């Protein structure tokens, strides 16, 4: 029995190392899947906004003699935003920036649409329009929450794959970029109240 003791010790050590290695790999898979899930939530929130914008544009078209250029800008921005897709398992900073830029275009066009609507008192009182406006505001909050949770899952994933000793065994896993604010988001929004109407 004594002559087998060194072999048993070596087999035991190898088994412990094997289980440890499998645990690290499984943890990386779990973290990667969490990022993918949160990215799906981001896309779902943006898709909801795009769906609402279609309904908003139809409501505005039907209720007002509206500035065609503003509606066209919203429709085009929405179309561009829906064309940008990202694979969360292979996301790059460039892809995320392109997605963010496309969604920023939608936000900008939508803001111009809502400002222009102020010139149409009948539209502002339209129940369908008011409901859509409330839903858009709610959706913007959902987008913010989804983006925040995505960044939290990216942080957890990056921490997991970059810390030592995990990084020694996870070279096939690459660091993922965070969702940054849209360019110009740091500037304050001009709010004007026109009491002369």
Secondary structure in CASP SS format (residue, H / E / C, confidence):
PFRMAT SS
TARGET T0000
AUTHOR 0000-0000-0000
METHOD secondary structure of the structure
MODEL  1
X C 1.00
X H 1.00
X H 1.00
X H 1.00
X H 1.00
X H 1.00
X H 1.00
X H 1.00
X H 1.00
X H 1.00
X H 1.00
X H 1.00
X H 1.00
X H 1.00
X H 1.00
X H 1.00
X H 1.00
X H 1.00
X H 1.00
X H 1.00
X H 1.00
X H 1.00
X H 1.00
X H 1.00
X H 1.00
X H 1.00
X H 1.00
X H 1.00
X H 1.00
X H 1.00
X H 1.00
X H 1.00
X H 1.00
X H 1.00
X H 1.00
X H 1.00
X H 1.00
X H 1.00
X H 1.00
X H 1.00
X H 1.00
X H 1.00
X H 1.00
X H 1.00
X H 1.00
X H 1.00
X H 1.00
X H 1.00
X H 1.00
X H 1.00
X H 1.00
X H 1.00
X H 1.00
X H 1.00
X H 1.00
X H 1.00
X H 1.00
X H 1.00
X H 1.00
X H 1.00
X H 1.00
X H 1.00
X H 1.00
X C 1.00
X C 1.00
X C 1.00
X C 1.00
X H 1.00
X H 1.00
X H 1.00
X H 1.00
X H 1.00
X H 1.00
X H 1.00
X H 1.00
X H 1.00
X H 1.00
X H 1.00
X H 1.00
X H 1.00
X H 1.00
X H 1.00
X H 1.00
X C 1.00
X C 1.00
X C 1.00
X C 1.00
X H 1.00
X H 1.00
X H 1.00
X C 1.00
X C 1.00
X H 1.00
X H 1.00
X H 1.00
X H 1.00
X H 1.00
X H 1.00
X H 1.00
X H 1.00
X H 1.00
X H 1.00
X H 1.00
X H 1.00
X H 1.00
X H 1.00
X H 1.00
X H 1.00
X H 1.00
X H 1.00
X H 1.00
X H 1.00
X H 1.00
X H 1.00
X H 1.00
X H 1.00
X H 1.00
X C 1.00
X C 1.00
X C 1.00
X H 1.00
X H 1.00
X H 1.00
X H 1.00
X C 1.00
X C 1.00
X H 1.00
X H 1.00
X H 1.00
X H 1.00
X H 1.00
X H 1.00
X H 1.00
X H 1.00
X H 1.00
X H 1.00
X H 1.00
X H 1.00
X H 1.00
X H 1.00
X H 1.00
X H 1.00
X H 1.00
X H 1.00
X H 1.00
X H 1.00
X H 1.00
X H 1.00
X H 1.00
X H 1.00
X H 1.00
X H 1.00
X H 1.00
X H 1.00
X H 1.00
X H 1.00
X H 1.00
X H 1.00
X H 1.00
X H 1.00
X H 1.00
X H 1.00
X C 1.00
X C 1.00
X C 1.00
X H 1.00
X H 1.00
X H 1.00
X H 1.00
X C 1.00
X C 1.00
X C 1.00
X C 1.00
X C 1.00
X C 1.00
X C 1.00
X C 1.00
X C 1.00
X C 1.00
X C 1.00
X C 1.00
X C 1.00
X C 1.00
X C 1.00
X C 1.00
X C 1.00
X C 1.00
X C 1.00
X C 1.00
X C 1.00
X C 1.00
X C 1.00
X C 1.00
X C 1.00
X C 1.00
X C 1.00
X C 1.00
END
